[in-house]
């Protein structure tokens, strides 16, 4: 994220549709997280995963934590490769 990004509030960037083709719930607000490129989104997703686990949504919590670990592991590998160059 750039310094300019810090000056921008909430903005509409994405259109969200359901993968199964059914309609979105009326009047819903969707917030898209880019967990690959936005480090702040990982903090939010980790908190969501922890809340899901506390609420009993264990498979969802495990899937989200696994995805975060995959991304963080890949970044660590890339940093190590770049450090050897």
N, CA, C and O atoms as a Maestro MAE file, in Angstrom:
{
 s_m_m2io_version
 :::
 2.0.0
}

f_m_ct {
 s_m_title
 :::
 protein
 m_atom[340] {
  # First column is atom index #
  i_m_mmod_type
  r_m_x_coord
  r_m_y_coord
  r_m_z_coord
  i_m_residue_number
  s_m_chain_name
  s_m_pdb_residue_name
  s_m_pdb_atom_name
  i_m_atomic_number
  :::
  1 25 0.834 -1.176 0.000 1 A "UNK " " N  " 7
  2 3 0.000 0.000 0.000 1 A "UNK " " CA " 6
  3 2 0.880 1.240 0.000 1 A "UNK " " C  " 6
  4 15 1.948 1.276 0.610 1 A "UNK " " O  " 8
  5 25 0.404 2.234 -0.691 2 A "UNK " " N  " 7
  6 3 1.186 3.459 -0.811 2 A "UNK " " CA " 6
  7 2 0.750 4.484 0.234 2 A "UNK " " C  " 6
  8 15 -0.263 4.309 0.910 2 A "UNK " " O  " 8
  9 25 1.521 5.540 0.351 3 A "UNK " " N  " 7
  10 3 1.143 6.631 1.251 3 A "UNK " " CA " 6
  11 2 -0.176 7.247 0.794 3 A "UNK " " C  " 6
  12 15 -0.988 7.662 1.621 3 A "UNK " " O  " 8
  13 25 -0.392 7.308 -0.513 4 A "UNK " " N  " 7
  14 3 -1.637 7.858 -1.058 4 A "UNK " " CA " 6
  15 2 -2.837 7.023 -0.596 4 A "UNK " " C  " 6
  16 15 -3.909 7.570 -0.337 4 A "UNK " " O  " 8
  17 25 -2.660 5.715 -0.495 5 A "UNK " " N  " 7
  18 3 -3.755 4.853 -0.054 5 A "UNK " " CA " 6
  19 2 -4.232 5.222 1.352 5 A "UNK " " C  " 6
  20 15 -5.401 5.019 1.680 5 A "UNK " " O  " 8
  21 25 -3.346 5.757 2.173 6 A "UNK " " N  " 7
  22 3 -3.711 6.127 3.545 6 A "UNK " " CA " 6
  23 2 -4.662 7.314 3.582 6 A "UNK " " C  " 6
  24 15 -5.322 7.552 4.594 6 A "UNK " " O  " 8
  25 25 -4.735 8.056 2.486 7 A "UNK " " N  " 7
  26 3 -5.574 9.245 2.426 7 A "UNK " " CA " 6
  27 2 -6.967 8.967 1.879 7 A "UNK " " C  " 6
  28 15 -7.817 9.857 1.857 7 A "UNK " " O  " 8
  29 25 -7.201 7.741 1.441 8 A "UNK " " N  " 7
  30 3 -8.470 7.370 0.809 8 A "UNK " " CA " 6
  31 2 -9.312 6.583 1.810 8 A "UNK " " C  " 6
  32 15 -8.820 5.665 2.466 8 A "UNK " " O  " 8
  33 25 -10.565 6.949 1.914 9 A "UNK " " N  " 7
  34 3 -11.482 6.209 2.781 9 A "UNK " " CA " 6
  35 2 -12.066 5.008 2.043 9 A "UNK " " C  " 6
  36 15 -11.494 4.503 1.077 9 A "UNK " " O  " 8
  37 25 -13.193 4.584 2.517 10 A "UNK " " N  " 7
  38 3 -13.892 3.460 1.920 10 A "UNK " " CA " 6
  39 2 -14.379 3.862 0.534 10 A "UNK " " C  " 6
  40 15 -15.014 4.904 0.369 10 A "UNK " " O  " 8
  41 25 -14.079 3.041 -0.448 11 A "UNK " " N  " 7
  42 3 -14.531 3.330 -1.802 11 A "UNK " " CA " 6
  43 2 -14.998 2.055 -2.478 11 A "UNK " " C  " 6
  44 15 -14.539 0.959 -2.155 11 A "UNK " " O  " 8
  45 25 -15.901 2.212 -3.405 12 A "UNK " " N  " 7
  46 3 -16.452 1.071 -4.117 12 A "UNK " " CA " 6
  47 2 -15.495 0.671 -5.237 12 A "UNK " " C  " 6
  48 15 -15.296 1.423 -6.191 12 A "UNK " " O  " 8
  49 25 -14.905 -0.523 -5.113 13 A "UNK " " N  " 7
  50 3 -13.923 -0.982 -6.093 13 A "UNK " " CA " 6
  51 2 -14.342 -2.273 -6.793 13 A "UNK " " C  " 6
  52 15 -13.886 -2.544 -7.904 13 A "UNK " " O  " 8
  53 25 -15.193 -3.063 -6.168 14 A "UNK " " N  " 7
  54 3 -15.489 -4.391 -6.681 14 A "UNK " " CA " 6
  55 2 -16.991 -4.635 -6.755 14 A "UNK " " C  " 6
  56 15 -17.767 -4.088 -5.971 14 A "UNK " " O  " 8
  57 25 -17.374 -5.454 -7.697 15 A "UNK " " N  " 7
  58 3 -18.727 -5.992 -7.768 15 A "UNK " " CA " 6
  59 2 -18.646 -7.423 -7.280 15 A "UNK " " C  " 6
  60 15 -17.778 -8.181 -7.712 15 A "UNK " " O  " 8
  61 25 -19.535 -7.796 -6.390 16 A "UNK " " N  " 7
  62 3 -19.508 -9.135 -5.808 16 A "UNK " " CA " 6
  63 2 -20.751 -9.888 -6.264 16 A "UNK " " C  " 6
  64 15 -21.866 -9.371 -6.203 16 A "UNK " " O  " 8
  65 25 -20.540 -11.113 -6.718 17 A "UNK " " N  " 7
  66 3 -21.662 -11.990 -7.054 17 A "UNK " " CA " 6
  67 2 -21.401 -13.363 -6.449 17 A "UNK " " C  " 6
  68 15 -20.257 -13.727 -6.175 17 A "UNK " " O  " 8
  69 25 -22.446 -14.099 -6.250 18 A "UNK " " N  " 7
  70 3 -22.331 -15.419 -5.621 18 A "UNK " " CA " 6
  71 2 -21.823 -16.443 -6.641 18 A "UNK " " C  " 6
  72 15 -22.215 -16.419 -7.807 18 A "UNK " " O  " 8
  73 25 -20.965 -17.321 -6.192 19 A "UNK " " N  " 7
  74 3 -20.378 -18.335 -7.070 19 A "UNK " " CA " 6
  75 2 -21.427 -19.320 -7.584 19 A "UNK " " C  " 6
  76 15 -21.285 -19.868 -8.677 19 A "UNK " " O  " 8
  77 25 -22.484 -19.543 -6.791 20 A "UNK " " N  " 7
  78 3 -23.507 -20.495 -7.222 20 A "UNK " " CA " 6
  79 2 -24.561 -19.865 -8.134 20 A "UNK " " C  " 6
  80 15 -25.490 -20.544 -8.573 20 A "UNK " " O  " 8
  81 25 -24.419 -18.569 -8.418 21 A "UNK " " N  " 7
  82 3 -25.324 -17.892 -9.339 21 A "UNK " " CA " 6
  83 2 -26.594 -17.367 -8.696 21 A "UNK " " C  " 6
  84 15 -27.360 -16.659 -9.350 21 A "UNK " " O  " 8
  85 25 -26.841 -17.692 -7.436 22 A "UNK " " N  " 7
  86 3 -28.044 -17.185 -6.786 22 A "UNK " " CA " 6
  87 2 -27.852 -15.702 -6.472 22 A "UNK " " C  " 6
  88 15 -26.720 -15.225 -6.399 22 A "UNK " " O  " 8
  89 25 -28.945 -14.978 -6.288 23 A "UNK " " N  " 7
  90 3 -28.814 -13.527 -6.066 23 A "UNK " " CA " 6
  91 2 -28.231 -13.213 -4.689 23 A "UNK " " C  " 6
  92 15 -28.407 -13.967 -3.733 23 A "UNK " " O  " 8
  93 25 -27.534 -12.083 -4.616 24 A "UNK " " N  " 7
  94 3 -27.052 -11.590 -3.323 24 A "UNK " " CA " 6
  95 2 -28.256 -11.214 -2.471 24 A "UNK " " C  " 6
  96 15 -29.319 -10.883 -2.997 24 A "UNK " " O  " 8
  97 25 -28.088 -11.267 -1.173 25 A "UNK " " N  " 7
  98 3 -29.147 -10.814 -0.283 25 A "UNK " " CA " 6
  99 2 -29.358 -9.319 -0.495 25 A "UNK " " C  " 6
  100 15 -28.401 -8.561 -0.656 25 A "UNK " " O  " 8
  101 25 -30.597 -8.915 -0.493 26 A "UNK " " N  " 7
  102 3 -30.926 -7.506 -0.717 26 A "UNK " " CA " 6
  103 2 -30.363 -6.645 0.408 26 A "UNK " " C  " 6
  104 15 -30.435 -7.021 1.578 26 A "UNK " " O  " 8
  105 25 -29.816 -5.519 0.065 27 A "UNK " " N  " 7
  106 3 -29.286 -4.522 0.998 27 A "UNK " " CA " 6
  107 2 -28.033 -4.981 1.731 27 A "UNK " " C  " 6
  108 15 -27.708 -4.430 2.783 27 A "UNK " " O  " 8
  109 25 -27.335 -5.953 1.216 28 A "UNK " " N  " 7
  110 3 -26.090 -6.400 1.854 28 A "UNK " " CA " 6
  111 2 -24.930 -5.503 1.420 28 A "UNK " " C  " 6
  112 15 -24.902 -4.985 0.304 28 A "UNK " " O  " 8
  113 25 -23.997 -5.341 2.317 29 A "UNK " " N  " 7
  114 3 -22.763 -4.609 2.038 29 A "UNK " " CA " 6
  115 2 -21.628 -5.628 2.074 29 A "UNK " " C  " 6
  116 15 -21.473 -6.349 3.060 29 A "UNK " " O  " 8
  117 25 -20.847 -5.691 1.019 30 A "UNK " " N  " 7
  118 3 -19.733 -6.627 0.942 30 A "UNK " " CA " 6
  119 2 -18.427 -5.848 1.012 30 A "UNK " " C  " 6
  120 15 -18.293 -4.783 0.409 30 A "UNK " " O  " 8
  121 25 -17.476 -6.386 1.747 31 A "UNK " " N  " 7
  122 3 -16.168 -5.761 1.925 31 A "UNK " " CA " 6
  123 2 -15.124 -6.774 1.484 31 A "UNK " " C  " 6
  124 15 -14.995 -7.835 2.096 31 A "UNK " " O  " 8
  125 25 -14.382 -6.464 0.436 32 A "UNK " " N  " 7
  126 3 -13.418 -7.393 -0.148 32 A "UNK " " CA " 6
  127 2 -12.048 -7.177 0.478 32 A "UNK " " C  " 6
  128 15 -11.578 -6.043 0.580 32 A "UNK " " O  " 8
  129 25 -11.406 -8.265 0.898 33 A "UNK " " N  " 7
  130 3 -10.056 -8.205 1.459 33 A "UNK " " CA " 6
  131 2 -9.064 -8.802 0.467 33 A "UNK " " C  " 6
  132 15 -9.296 -9.878 -0.084 33 A "UNK " " O  " 8
  133 25 -7.977 -8.108 0.249 34 A "UNK " " N  " 7
  134 3 -6.891 -8.612 -0.598 34 A "UNK " " CA " 6
  135 2 -5.789 -9.129 0.330 34 A "UNK " " C  " 6
  136 15 -4.879 -8.387 0.699 34 A "UNK " " O  " 8
  137 25 -5.881 -10.395 0.701 35 A "UNK " " N  " 7
  138 3 -4.922 -10.934 1.674 35 A "UNK " " CA " 6
  139 2 -3.564 -11.230 1.049 35 A "UNK " " C  " 6
  140 15 -2.615 -11.560 1.761 35 A "UNK " " O  " 8
  141 25 -3.462 -11.117 -0.260 36 A "UNK " " N  " 7
  142 3 -2.173 -11.327 -0.908 36 A "UNK " " CA " 6
  143 2 -1.299 -10.086 -0.822 36 A "UNK " " C  " 6
  144 15 -0.110 -10.180 -0.520 36 A "UNK " " O  " 8
  145 25 -1.882 -8.929 -1.086 37 A "UNK " " N  " 7
  146 3 -1.082 -7.704 -1.191 37 A "UNK " " CA " 6
  147 2 -1.306 -6.684 -0.080 37 A "UNK " " C  " 6
  148 15 -0.539 -5.727 0.030 37 A "UNK " " O  " 8
  149 25 -2.326 -6.860 0.736 38 A "UNK " " N  " 7
  150 3 -2.647 -5.870 1.769 38 A "UNK " " CA " 6
  151 2 -2.427 -6.476 3.153 38 A "UNK " " C  " 6
  152 15 -3.245 -7.273 3.610 38 A "UNK " " O  " 8
  153 25 -1.333 -6.110 3.828 39 A "UNK " " N  " 7
  154 3 -1.046 -6.694 5.145 39 A "UNK " " CA " 6
  155 2 -2.132 -6.398 6.185 39 A "UNK " " C  " 6
  156 15 -2.347 -7.204 7.091 39 A "UNK " " O  " 8
  157 25 -2.818 -5.258 6.069 40 A "UNK " " N  " 7
  158 3 -3.891 -4.949 7.017 40 A "UNK " " CA " 6
  159 2 -5.038 -5.948 6.901 40 A "UNK " " C  " 6
  160 15 -5.695 -6.267 7.892 40 A "UNK " " O  " 8
  161 25 -5.272 -6.433 5.698 41 A "UNK " " N  " 7
  162 3 -6.378 -7.369 5.512 41 A "UNK " " CA " 6
  163 2 -6.097 -8.694 6.225 41 A "UNK " " C  " 6
  164 15 -7.027 -9.388 6.637 41 A "UNK " " O  " 8
  165 25 -4.845 -9.038 6.367 42 A "UNK " " N  " 7
  166 3 -4.512 -10.286 7.073 42 A "UNK " " CA " 6
  167 2 -4.857 -10.192 8.545 42 A "UNK " " C  " 6
  168 15 -5.312 -11.163 9.149 42 A "UNK " " O  " 8
  169 25 -4.639 -9.017 9.121 43 A "UNK " " N  " 7
  170 3 -4.998 -8.806 10.529 43 A "UNK " " CA " 6
  171 2 -6.509 -8.980 10.684 43 A "UNK " " C  " 6
  172 15 -6.975 -9.638 11.614 43 A "UNK " " O  " 8
  173 25 -7.264 -8.385 9.768 44 A "UNK " " N  " 7
  174 3 -8.726 -8.482 9.813 44 A "UNK " " CA " 6
  175 2 -9.183 -9.931 9.632 44 A "UNK " " C  " 6
  176 15 -10.062 -10.405 10.352 44 A "UNK " " O  " 8
  177 25 -8.585 -10.627 8.674 45 A "UNK " " N  " 7
  178 3 -8.999 -12.004 8.408 45 A "UNK " " CA " 6
  179 2 -8.626 -12.931 9.558 45 A "UNK " " C  " 6
  180 15 -9.380 -13.848 9.884 45 A "UNK " " O  " 8
  181 25 -7.472 -12.699 10.174 46 A "UNK " " N  " 7
  182 3 -7.072 -13.510 11.331 46 A "UNK " " CA " 6
  183 2 -8.077 -13.309 12.477 46 A "UNK " " C  " 6
  184 15 -8.467 -14.272 13.138 46 A "UNK " " O  " 8
  185 25 -8.488 -12.068 12.707 47 A "UNK " " N  " 7
  186 3 -9.486 -11.788 13.745 47 A "UNK " " CA " 6
  187 2 -10.806 -12.471 13.423 47 A "UNK " " C  " 6
  188 15 -11.458 -13.023 14.311 47 A "UNK " " O  " 8
  189 25 -11.200 -12.437 12.161 48 A "UNK " " N  " 7
  190 3 -12.439 -13.088 11.741 48 A "UNK " " CA " 6
  191 2 -12.341 -14.593 11.963 48 A "UNK " " C  " 6
  192 15 -13.284 -15.211 12.457 48 A "UNK " " O  " 8
  193 25 -11.217 -15.178 11.604 49 A "UNK " " N  " 7
  194 3 -11.023 -16.618 11.794 49 A "UNK " " CA " 6
  195 2 -11.097 -16.988 13.276 49 A "UNK " " C  " 6
  196 15 -11.697 -18.001 13.636 49 A "UNK " " O  " 8
  197 25 -10.497 -16.182 14.118 50 A "UNK " " N  " 7
  198 3 -10.537 -16.444 15.558 50 A "UNK " " CA " 6
  199 2 -11.966 -16.328 16.084 50 A "UNK " " C  " 6
  200 15 -12.389 -17.136 16.911 50 A "UNK " " O  " 8
  201 25 -12.713 -15.326 15.610 51 A "UNK " " N  " 7
  202 3 -14.113 -15.172 16.021 51 A "UNK " " CA " 6
  203 2 -14.949 -16.350 15.512 51 A "UNK " " C  " 6
  204 15 -15.828 -16.840 16.221 51 A "UNK " " O  " 8
  205 25 -14.679 -16.800 14.292 52 A "UNK " " N  " 7
  206 3 -15.394 -17.954 13.742 52 A "UNK " " CA " 6
  207 2 -15.148 -19.192 14.589 52 A "UNK " " C  " 6
  208 15 -16.073 -19.961 14.853 52 A "UNK " " O  " 8
  209 25 -13.907 -19.387 15.017 53 A "UNK " " N  " 7
  210 3 -13.586 -20.541 15.862 53 A "UNK " " CA " 6
  211 2 -14.330 -20.461 17.190 53 A "UNK " " C  " 6
  212 15 -14.893 -21.453 17.653 53 A "UNK " " O  " 8
  213 25 -14.333 -19.275 17.801 54 A "UNK " " N  " 7
  214 3 -15.044 -19.110 19.079 54 A "UNK " " CA " 6
  215 2 -16.540 -19.363 18.930 54 A "UNK " " C  " 6
  216 15 -17.185 -19.854 19.857 54 A "UNK " " O  " 8
  217 25 -17.095 -19.027 17.756 55 A "UNK " " N  " 7
  218 3 -18.528 -19.212 17.507 55 A "UNK " " CA " 6
  219 2 -18.859 -20.633 17.061 55 A "UNK " " C  " 6
  220 15 -20.027 -20.961 16.855 55 A "UNK " " O  " 8
  221 25 -17.833 -21.485 16.909 56 A "UNK " " N  " 7
  222 3 -18.080 -22.878 16.548 56 A "UNK " " CA " 6
  223 2 -17.979 -23.200 15.074 56 A "UNK " " C  " 6
  224 15 -18.288 -24.321 14.669 56 A "UNK " " O  " 8
  225 25 -17.555 -22.245 14.256 57 A "UNK " " N  " 7
  226 3 -17.380 -22.487 12.819 57 A "UNK " " CA " 6
  227 2 -15.951 -22.980 12.579 57 A "UNK " " C  " 6
  228 15 -15.146 -22.312 11.930 57 A "UNK " " O  " 8
  229 25 -15.663 -24.143 13.111 58 A "UNK " " N  " 7
  230 3 -14.280 -24.625 13.104 58 A "UNK " " CA " 6
  231 2 -13.720 -24.904 11.714 58 A "UNK " " C  " 6
  232 15 -12.582 -24.517 11.448 58 A "UNK " " O  " 8
  233 25 -14.460 -25.558 10.805 59 A "UNK " " N  " 7
  234 3 -13.894 -25.758 9.463 59 A "UNK " " CA " 6
  235 2 -13.579 -24.441 8.752 59 A "UNK " " C  " 6
  236 15 -12.544 -24.321 8.095 59 A "UNK " " O  " 8
  237 25 -14.460 -23.463 8.881 60 A "UNK " " N  " 7
  238 3 -14.211 -22.153 8.270 60 A "UNK " " CA " 6
  239 2 -12.972 -21.510 8.883 60 A "UNK " " C  " 6
  240 15 -12.110 -21.006 8.162 60 A "UNK " " O  " 8
  241 25 -12.883 -21.525 10.193 61 A "UNK " " N  " 7
  242 3 -11.728 -20.932 10.878 61 A "UNK " " CA " 6
  243 2 -10.437 -21.618 10.446 61 A "UNK " " C  " 6
  244 15 -9.433 -20.952 10.192 61 A "UNK " " O  " 8
  245 25 -10.459 -22.940 10.362 62 A "UNK " " N  " 7
  246 3 -9.260 -23.679 9.947 62 A "UNK " " CA " 6
  247 2 -8.883 -23.359 8.509 62 A "UNK " " C  " 6
  248 15 -7.703 -23.186 8.202 62 A "UNK " " O  " 8
  249 25 -9.868 -23.278 7.626 63 A "UNK " " N  " 7
  250 3 -9.590 -22.950 6.220 63 A "UNK " " CA " 6
  251 2 -8.978 -21.557 6.086 63 A "UNK " " C  " 6
  252 15 -8.025 -21.363 5.331 63 A "UNK " " O  " 8
  253 25 -9.528 -20.588 6.819 64 A "UNK " " N  " 7
  254 3 -9.003 -19.226 6.741 64 A "UNK " " CA " 6
  255 2 -7.581 -19.147 7.280 64 A "UNK " " C  " 6
  256 15 -6.727 -18.493 6.682 64 A "UNK " " O  " 8
  257 25 -7.321 -19.806 8.404 65 A "UNK " " N  " 7
  258 3 -5.974 -19.793 8.975 65 A "UNK " " CA " 6
  259 2 -4.987 -20.497 8.045 65 A "UNK " " C  " 6
  260 15 -3.847 -20.055 7.900 65 A "UNK " " O  " 8
  261 25 -5.417 -21.579 7.423 66 A "UNK " " N  " 7
  262 3 -4.538 -22.283 6.480 66 A "UNK " " CA " 6
  263 2 -4.187 -21.389 5.297 66 A "UNK " " C  " 6
  264 15 -3.039 -21.367 4.852 66 A "UNK " " O  " 8
  265 25 -5.173 -20.651 4.787 67 A "UNK " " N  " 7
  266 3 -4.915 -19.749 3.656 67 A "UNK " " CA " 6
  267 2 -3.925 -18.657 4.063 67 A "UNK " " C  " 6
  268 15 -3.014 -18.333 3.301 67 A "UNK " " O  " 8
  269 25 -4.096 -18.094 5.246 68 A "UNK " " N  " 7
  270 3 -3.154 -17.086 5.732 68 A "UNK " " CA " 6
  271 2 -1.749 -17.659 5.862 68 A "UNK " " C  " 6
  272 15 -0.772 -17.017 5.474 68 A "UNK " " O  " 8
  273 25 -1.650 -18.859 6.404 69 A "UNK " " N  " 7
  274 3 -0.339 -19.501 6.560 69 A "UNK " " CA " 6
  275 2 0.319 -19.764 5.212 69 A "UNK " " C  " 6
  276 15 1.529 -19.590 5.068 69 A "UNK " " O  " 8
  277 25 -0.468 -20.183 4.223 70 A "UNK " " N  " 7
  278 3 0.073 -20.421 2.877 70 A "UNK " " CA " 6
  279 2 0.671 -19.142 2.303 70 A "UNK " " C  " 6
  280 15 1.778 -19.161 1.765 70 A "UNK " " O  " 8
  281 25 -0.039 -18.054 2.411 71 A "UNK " " N  " 7
  282 3 0.427 -16.784 1.855 71 A "UNK " " CA " 6
  283 2 1.665 -16.295 2.600 71 A "UNK " " C  " 6
  284 15 2.628 -15.849 1.977 71 A "UNK " " O  " 8
  285 25 1.643 -16.374 3.915 72 A "UNK " " N  " 7
  286 3 2.791 -15.913 4.694 72 A "UNK " " CA " 6
  287 2 4.006 -16.797 4.462 72 A "UNK " " C  " 6
  288 15 5.131 -16.298 4.435 72 A "UNK " " O  " 8
  289 25 3.804 -18.092 4.295 73 A "UNK " " N  " 7
  290 3 4.906 -19.005 4.005 73 A "UNK " " CA " 6
  291 2 5.517 -18.706 2.637 73 A "UNK " " C  " 6
  292 15 6.738 -18.715 2.477 73 A "UNK " " O  " 8
  293 25 4.656 -18.442 1.654 74 A "UNK " " N  " 7
  294 3 5.147 -18.112 0.306 74 A "UNK " " CA " 6
  295 2 5.956 -16.821 0.341 74 A "UNK " " C  " 6
  296 15 6.995 -16.724 -0.310 74 A "UNK " " O  " 8
  297 25 5.494 -15.841 1.086 75 A "UNK " " N  " 7
  298 3 6.233 -14.582 1.188 75 A "UNK " " CA " 6
  299 2 7.585 -14.783 1.858 75 A "UNK " " C  " 6
  300 15 8.577 -14.178 1.452 75 A "UNK " " O  " 8
  301 25 7.628 -15.622 2.872 76 A "UNK " " N  " 7
  302 3 8.900 -15.912 3.542 76 A "UNK " " CA " 6
  303 2 9.869 -16.566 2.576 76 A "UNK " " C  " 6
  304 15 11.048 -16.212 2.549 76 A "UNK " " O  " 8
  305 25 9.392 -17.516 1.784 77 A "UNK " " N  " 7
  306 3 10.252 -18.173 0.789 77 A "UNK " " CA " 6
  307 2 10.773 -17.149 -0.214 77 A "UNK " " C  " 6
  308 15 11.955 -17.167 -0.556 77 A "UNK " " O  " 8
  309 25 9.911 -16.263 -0.684 78 A "UNK " " N  " 7
  310 3 10.338 -15.252 -1.652 78 A "UNK " " CA " 6
  311 2 11.375 -14.308 -1.057 78 A "UNK " " C  " 6
  312 15 12.349 -13.952 -1.720 78 A "UNK " " O  " 8
  313 25 11.166 -13.904 0.191 79 A "UNK " " N  " 7
  314 3 12.168 -13.037 0.848 79 A "UNK " " CA " 6
  315 2 13.510 -13.752 0.968 79 A "UNK " " C  " 6
  316 15 14.561 -13.144 0.765 79 A "UNK " " O  " 8
  317 25 13.475 -15.032 1.296 80 A "UNK " " N  " 7
  318 3 14.715 -15.793 1.425 80 A "UNK " " CA " 6
  319 2 15.422 -15.923 0.077 80 A "UNK " " C  " 6
  320 15 16.648 -15.828 0.009 80 A "UNK " " O  " 8
  321 25 14.669 -16.138 -0.980 81 A "UNK " " N  " 7
  322 3 15.257 -16.234 -2.327 81 A "UNK " " CA " 6
  323 2 15.872 -14.900 -2.713 81 A "UNK " " C  " 6
  324 15 16.990 -14.852 -3.226 81 A "UNK " " O  " 8
  325 25 15.152 -13.826 -2.471 82 A "UNK " " N  " 7
  326 3 15.664 -12.495 -2.818 82 A "UNK " " CA " 6
  327 2 16.904 -12.153 -1.984 82 A "UNK " " C  " 6
  328 15 17.808 -11.471 -2.466 82 A "UNK " " O  " 8
  329 25 16.945 -12.618 -0.757 83 A "UNK " " N  " 7
  330 3 18.084 -12.350 0.123 83 A "UNK " " CA " 6
  331 2 19.352 -13.041 -0.332 83 A "UNK " " C  " 6
  332 15 20.452 -12.580 -0.030 83 A "UNK " " O  " 8
  333 25 19.212 -14.147 -1.060 84 A "UNK " " N  " 7
  334 3 20.383 -14.885 -1.565 84 A "UNK " " CA " 6
  335 2 20.945 -14.261 -2.833 84 A "UNK " " C  " 6
  336 15 22.098 -14.507 -3.187 84 A "UNK " " O  " 8
  337 25 20.143 -13.459 -3.515 85 A "UNK " " N  " 7
  338 3 20.584 -12.879 -4.789 85 A "UNK " " CA " 6
  339 2 21.611 -11.791 -4.589 85 A "UNK " " C  " 6
  340 15 22.083 -11.202 -5.561 85 A "UNK " " O  " 8
  :::
 }
 m_bond[339] {
  # First column is bond index #
  i_m_from
  i_m_to
  i_m_order
  :::
  1 1 2 1
  2 2 3 1
  3 3 4 2
  4 3 5 1
  5 5 6 1
  6 6 7 1
  7 7 8 2
  8 7 9 1
  9 9 10 1
  10 10 11 1
  11 11 12 2
  12 11 13 1
  13 13 14 1
  14 14 15 1
  15 15 16 2
  16 15 17 1
  17 17 18 1
  18 18 19 1
  19 19 20 2
  20 19 21 1
  21 21 22 1
  22 22 23 1
  23 23 24 2
  24 23 25 1
  25 25 26 1
  26 26 27 1
  27 27 28 2
  28 27 29 1
  29 29 30 1
  30 30 31 1
  31 31 32 2
  32 31 33 1
  33 33 34 1
  34 34 35 1
  35 35 36 2
  36 35 37 1
  37 37 38 1
  38 38 39 1
  39 39 40 2
  40 39 41 1
  41 41 42 1
  42 42 43 1
  43 43 44 2
  44 43 45 1
  45 45 46 1
  46 46 47 1
  47 47 48 2
  48 47 49 1
  49 49 50 1
  50 50 51 1
  51 51 52 2
  52 51 53 1
  53 53 54 1
  54 54 55 1
  55 55 56 2
  56 55 57 1
  57 57 58 1
  58 58 59 1
  59 59 60 2
  60 59 61 1
  61 61 62 1
  62 62 63 1
  63 63 64 2
  64 63 65 1
  65 65 66 1
  66 66 67 1
  67 67 68 2
  68 67 69 1
  69 69 70 1
  70 70 71 1
  71 71 72 2
  72 71 73 1
  73 73 74 1
  74 74 75 1
  75 75 76 2
  76 75 77 1
  77 77 78 1
  78 78 79 1
  79 79 80 2
  80 79 81 1
  81 81 82 1
  82 82 83 1
  83 83 84 2
  84 83 85 1
  85 85 86 1
  86 86 87 1
  87 87 88 2
  88 87 89 1
  89 89 90 1
  90 90 91 1
  91 91 92 2
  92 91 93 1
  93 93 94 1
  94 94 95 1
  95 95 96 2
  96 95 97 1
  97 97 98 1
  98 98 99 1
  99 99 100 2
  100 99 101 1
  101 101 102 1
  102 102 103 1
  103 103 104 2
  104 103 105 1
  105 105 106 1
  106 106 107 1
  107 107 108 2
  108 107 109 1
  109 109 110 1
  110 110 111 1
  111 111 112 2
  112 111 113 1
  113 113 114 1
  114 114 115 1
  115 115 116 2
  116 115 117 1
  117 117 118 1
  118 118 119 1
  119 119 120 2
  120 119 121 1
  121 121 122 1
  122 122 123 1
  123 123 124 2
  124 123 125 1
  125 125 126 1
  126 126 127 1
  127 127 128 2
  128 127 129 1
  129 129 130 1
  130 130 131 1
  131 131 132 2
  132 131 133 1
  133 133 134 1
  134 134 135 1
  135 135 136 2
  136 135 137 1
  137 137 138 1
  138 138 139 1
  139 139 140 2
  140 139 141 1
  141 141 142 1
  142 142 143 1
  143 143 144 2
  144 143 145 1
  145 145 146 1
  146 146 147 1
  147 147 148 2
  148 147 149 1
  149 149 150 1
  150 150 151 1
  151 151 152 2
  152 151 153 1
  153 153 154 1
  154 154 155 1
  155 155 156 2
  156 155 157 1
  157 157 158 1
  158 158 159 1
  159 159 160 2
  160 159 161 1
  161 161 162 1
  162 162 163 1
  163 163 164 2
  164 163 165 1
  165 165 166 1
  166 166 167 1
  167 167 168 2
  168 167 169 1
  169 169 170 1
  170 170 171 1
  171 171 172 2
  172 171 173 1
  173 173 174 1
  174 174 175 1
  175 175 176 2
  176 175 177 1
  177 177 178 1
  178 178 179 1
  179 179 180 2
  180 179 181 1
  181 181 182 1
  182 182 183 1
  183 183 184 2
  184 183 185 1
  185 185 186 1
  186 186 187 1
  187 187 188 2
  188 187 189 1
  189 189 190 1
  190 190 191 1
  191 191 192 2
  192 191 193 1
  193 193 194 1
  194 194 195 1
  195 195 196 2
  196 195 197 1
  197 197 198 1
  198 198 199 1
  199 199 200 2
  200 199 201 1
  201 201 202 1
  202 202 203 1
  203 203 204 2
  204 203 205 1
  205 205 206 1
  206 206 207 1
  207 207 208 2
  208 207 209 1
  209 209 210 1
  210 210 211 1
  211 211 212 2
  212 211 213 1
  213 213 214 1
  214 214 215 1
  215 215 216 2
  216 215 217 1
  217 217 218 1
  218 218 219 1
  219 219 220 2
  220 219 221 1
  221 221 222 1
  222 222 223 1
  223 223 224 2
  224 223 225 1
  225 225 226 1
  226 226 227 1
  227 227 228 2
  228 227 229 1
  229 229 230 1
  230 230 231 1
  231 231 232 2
  232 231 233 1
  233 233 234 1
  234 234 235 1
  235 235 236 2
  236 235 237 1
  237 237 238 1
  238 238 239 1
  239 239 240 2
  240 239 241 1
  241 241 242 1
  242 242 243 1
  243 243 244 2
  244 243 245 1
  245 245 246 1
  246 246 247 1
  247 247 248 2
  248 247 249 1
  249 249 250 1
  250 250 251 1
  251 251 252 2
  252 251 253 1
  253 253 254 1
  254 254 255 1
  255 255 256 2
  256 255 257 1
  257 257 258 1
  258 258 259 1
  259 259 260 2
  260 259 261 1
  261 261 262 1
  262 262 263 1
  263 263 264 2
  264 263 265 1
  265 265 266 1
  266 266 267 1
  267 267 268 2
  268 267 269 1
  269 269 270 1
  270 270 271 1
  271 271 272 2
  272 271 273 1
  273 273 274 1
  274 274 275 1
  275 275 276 2
  276 275 277 1
  277 277 278 1
  278 278 279 1
  279 279 280 2
  280 279 281 1
  281 281 282 1
  282 282 283 1
  283 283 284 2
  284 283 285 1
  285 285 286 1
  286 286 287 1
  287 287 288 2
  288 287 289 1
  289 289 290 1
  290 290 291 1
  291 291 292 2
  292 291 293 1
  293 293 294 1
  294 294 295 1
  295 295 296 2
  296 295 297 1
  297 297 298 1
  298 298 299 1
  299 299 300 2
  300 299 301 1
  301 301 302 1
  302 302 303 1
  303 303 304 2
  304 303 305 1
  305 305 306 1
  306 306 307 1
  307 307 308 2
  308 307 309 1
  309 309 310 1
  310 310 311 1
  311 311 312 2
  312 311 313 1
  313 313 314 1
  314 314 315 1
  315 315 316 2
  316 315 317 1
  317 317 318 1
  318 318 319 1
  319 319 320 2
  320 319 321 1
  321 321 322 1
  322 322 323 1
  323 323 324 2
  324 323 325 1
  325 325 326 1
  326 326 327 1
  327 327 328 2
  328 327 329 1
  329 329 330 1
  330 330 331 1
  331 331 332 2
  332 331 333 1
  333 333 334 1
  334 334 335 1
  335 335 336 2
  336 335 337 1
  337 337 338 1
  338 338 339 1
  339 339 340 2
  :::
 }
}
